[in-house]
Amino acid sequence: MKCLAVDVGNTSVAIGVVSEKRVSSVVHIKGGISSFNEVEQTLSCILSKVKIDGAVLCSVVPSDNRRWKKVIKKHVGQYPFEVTHRSKLGVSIDYPKPASIGPDRLANASGAVAKFGAPVIVADFGTALTFDVISKDSSYIGGVIAPGLPLMTEYLADRTELLPMIRLKGRCGKVGRSTEGAMRIGAHVGYRGMVREIISHLKDGLESEQVALCATGGFATWVLEDAGMPFVVEPNLTLFGLGRIYSLN
């Protein structure tokens, strides 16, 4: 079974084809549905090369959902299955207000359990940095939400007169030899410290010696490379999880 998976985020959208345990034809569109021509071209290109059985949608931008459903139906021939807390996920939910959990986080939880088993902690390095915790009995029990790396660096540039916008890539020196270099170290090393502390805090709350750590999102590789934390980086985890949820439903 093949499906078109669409993950609508706050700053970009990921689109791909999921078949069993494989994710392919992945495209990231900055701006999402506001880049409508690019969306149309991307869907036409993907679907001209592969035959699919249906589509699945998860979105953290509810105001855009109607337009996404219409454009997906136009190209696929049917409305997409929309992921919510009521969907069959392959994990149970032990959380006071399950409707408040972002569908992308539910997709991450589903995908991580399928790939790594439980317990597992998923860190998603997007506009926000989210951590999701799945207990040893494969139950989603909660997590942590922190500012995303772009929000931190953009805030510095927006709220100060002399600090510039920096590119979040490349290696850092031991000491900043320029304003940009100093800011890059602060972002890179400081962010690692926050991740390390949050993971330590969450692992203390799990009654298990072995906890898998999985990371996804655009900045995961840059932050975690050579950080000495046993994360497995899965760039397409959310799309994979969406494909799993589609098959379960």
C-alpha positions in Angstrom: 0.0 0.0 0.0 1.4 3.4 -1.0 0.1 6.7 0.2 0.9 10.4 -0.2 1.9 11.8 3.2 1.6 15.6 3.8 3.1 17.1 7.0 2.0 20.8 7.3 4.3 22.7 9.7 4.4 26.3 10.7 7.2 27.3 8.3 7.4 24.6 5.7 5.6 21.5 4.5 7.0 18.0 3.9 5.5 15.8 1.2 6.5 12.3 0.4 5.3 8.8 -0.7 5.3 6.1 2.0 5.3 2.4 1.1 5.6 -0.2 3.8 8.9 0.9 5.6 10.2 3.2 2.8 9.8 6.9 2.4 10.6 8.3 -1.1 10.0 11.4 -3.3 10.4 13.7 -0.4 10.0 17.5 -1.1 10.1 20.3 1.4 8.1 23.5 0.5 8.9 26.6 2.4 5.8 28.7 3.1 3.4 25.8 2.7 0.1 26.4 0.9 1.0 30.1 0.4 3.5 28.8 -2.2 0.5 27.4 -4.1 2.1 27.1 -7.5 5.0 25.1 -6.0 2.5 22.9 -4.2 0.6 22.2 -7.4 3.8 21.5 -9.4 5.2 19.2 -6.6 2.1 17.1 -6.4 1.8 16.8 -10.1 5.5 15.8 -10.4 5.3 13.2 -7.6 2.0 11.6 -8.8 3.1 11.4 -12.4 5.8 9.0 -11.3 4.1 6.8 -8.8 0.7 5.3 -8.3 -0.8 5.7 -4.8 -3.8 4.3 -2.9 -4.7 7.4 -1.0 -3.3 10.3 1.1 -2.8 11.2 4.7 -2.5 14.7 6.2 -1.3 16.0 9.5 -1.3 19.8 10.1 -0.4 22.2 12.9 -1.8 25.0 10.9 -5.6 24.4 11.1 -6.5 27.5 9.2 -4.9 26.0 6.0 -6.4 22.6 6.3 -9.4 23.3 4.0 -7.1 24.4 1.2 -4.8 21.4 1.6 -7.7 19.0 1.5 -9.0 20.5 -1.7 -5.7 20.5 -3.5 -4.9 17.0 -2.4 -8.4 15.8 -3.6 -7.8 17.5 -6.9 -4.5 15.5 -7.5 -5.3 12.3 -5.7 -9.0 11.9 -6.5 -10.1 11.7 -2.8 -9.8 13.6 0.4 -6.8 12.8 2.6 -7.2 10.9 5.9 -6.6 13.5 8.6 -4.6 12.4 11.7 -6.1 13.2 15.1 -5.9 11.7 18.6 -8.8 9.6 17.7 -7.0 7.8 14.9 -5.5 4.3 15.2 -1.9 5.2 16.0 -0.2 1.9 17.0 0.4 3.6 20.4 -2.1 4.3 23.2 -2.5 7.8 24.7 -2.2 8.4 28.4 -2.6 12.2 28.5 -5.2 14.5 30.2 -6.2 16.4 27.0 -5.3 14.2 24.0 -7.0 16.6 21.6 -4.2 19.2 22.4 -1.4 16.9 21.1 -0.1 18.0 17.8 -0.8 15.5 15.0 2.8 15.7 13.9 3.8 14.6 17.4 1.4 11.6 17.2 3.0 10.7 13.9 6.4 10.9 15.4 5.4 8.7 18.3 3.8 6.1 16.0 6.9 6.0 13.7 9.4 5.9 16.5 7.7 2.9 18.2 7.5 1.1 14.9 11.2 1.6 14.2 12.8 1.4 17.7 10.2 -0.1 20.0 9.4 1.3 23.5 10.3 3.2 25.6 11.5 5.8 23.2 12.0 9.6 23.3 11.6 11.6 20.1 13.1 15.0 19.7 11.8 17.1 16.8 14.0 20.0 15.8 11.6 22.3 14.0 10.1 25.8 14.5 9.6 24.5 18.1 11.8 21.9 19.7 9.5 19.1 20.9 10.2 16.0 23.0 7.7 13.2 23.1 7.9 10.3 25.5 6.5 6.9 24.8 6.6 4.5 27.9 7.6 0.9 27.9 4.0 -0.2 27.4 3.9 1.8 24.1 1.8 4.6 25.6 2.2 8.3 24.8 2.5 10.0 28.1 3.6 13.6 27.3 6.7 15.5 26.6 8.4 18.9 26.6 8.1 22.0 24.3 11.0 24.4 24.0 11.8 27.3 21.6 13.1 26.1 18.2 16.6 27.0 17.1 15.4 29.5 14.5 13.2 31.3 17.0 16.1 31.8 19.3 18.5 33.2 16.7 15.8 35.3 14.9 14.7 36.8 18.2 18.3 38.0 18.9 18.5 39.6 15.4 15.1 41.2 15.7 15.5 42.6 19.2 19.0 44.0 19.0 20.5 46.6 16.8 24.0 45.2 16.3 23.4 41.4 16.3 22.9 39.9 12.8 20.9 37.0 11.5 23.2 34.0 11.3 23.3 30.9 9.2 22.7 27.7 11.3 25.2 25.5 9.6 28.9 24.7 9.6 31.4 23.9 12.4 32.0 26.2 15.4 35.3 27.3 16.8 36.3 26.9 20.4 36.0 30.7 20.9 34.0 33.2 18.8 36.4 35.3 16.8 33.6 37.4 15.3 30.0 38.4 16.2 28.7 35.7 13.9 31.1 33.1 15.3 30.2 33.9 18.9 26.5 33.7 18.1 26.9 30.4 16.2 28.7 28.8 19.2 25.9 30.1 21.5 23.3 28.5 19.3 25.1 25.2 18.6 26.7 24.4 22.0 24.0 26.1 24.1 21.3 24.2 22.3 23.1 20.9 22.8 23.2 21.7 26.5 19.5 22.3 26.6 18.8 19.1 24.8 21.1 17.1 27.1 19.4 18.5 30.2 15.9 17.8 29.0 16.8 14.3 28.0 18.3 13.6 31.4 15.2 15.0 33.1 12.9 12.9 30.9 14.9 9.7 31.3 14.7 10.1 35.1 11.0 9.8 34.9 11.0 6.6 32.9 11.4 3.4 34.9 13.6 1.7 32.3 17.4 1.4 31.9 17.2 1.3 28.1 15.5 4.2 26.4 15.8 4.7 22.7 16.5 8.3 21.5 15.3 9.4 18.1 15.7 12.8 16.5 14.0 14.4 13.4 13.5 17.8 12.0 15.6 20.2 9.9 18.3 21.1 12.5 18.7 17.7 14.2 21.9 16.7 12.3 23.6 20.0 12.9 22.8 20.2 16.6 23.6 16.5 17.4 26.6 15.8 15.2 29.5 14.8 17.5 27.4 15.8 20.6 28.0 12.4 22.3 24.4 11.7 22.7 23.1 8.3 21.4 20.4 9.7 19.1 19.5 8.1 15.9 18.6 10.8 13.4 15.6 9.9 11.2 14.9 12.9 8.8 11.7 11.4 7.5 10.3 10.1 10.7 7.0 12.1 10.6 6.2 11.0 7.1 7.0 7.4 8.0 4.7 7.7 11.0 2.0 9.2 8.8 2.3 6.2 6.4 2.0 3.8 9.3 -1.1 5.6 10.7 -2.7 5.5 7.2 -2.2 1.8 6.9 -3.6 1.2 10.4 -6.7 3.1 9.6 
